[in-house]
């Protein structure tokens, strides 16, 4: 179990890198600060009793989930703002024939403006990618997910996998090459 000093030391060491990651992702310093603080609080409250070696992976997962939560909240907020910003006094009528849904127009480039066919196609592509990742050998899949999904650096991934940094690089290279070949064969070009 991590001591308070180990937890504090870990959070101090990861703070700057987590903030840069959050700023890069959400493109807003104030929101990034909130995200990092929330992730640190969640780690301390819920996982402070875990061994110090597990803290980096737990924190990365918490940080990623907190960023996703931020985007979900923003999406809901933006939907309501755009919904009500499209309603102007000239659109409204005093009688009961006014329909809120008829006045709503989705913004181009948003998921709401995406056609059903595009949504289905995107979902199918994501399912194919997911299936191909599952087909990778265990060590390649593990290295790939830690490096590119968990956004861990090579040293953290090597420590988590119990192997050398060179092995991590080799596993990641083989995984990305295998995925590129199989996805290209299925007509998916990323």
Secondary structure, DSSP 8 states (H G I E B T S, - for coil): ---HHHHHHHHHHHHHHHHHHHHHHH--HHHHHHHHHHHHHHHHHHHTTS-GGGHHHHHHHHHHHHHHHHHHHHHHHHHHHHHHHT--TTT--SSTT--HHHH----TTSGGGS-HHHHHHHHHHHHHHHHHHHHS-HHHHHHHIIIIIS---HHHHHHHHTS-HHHHHHHHHHHHHHHHHHHHHTT---
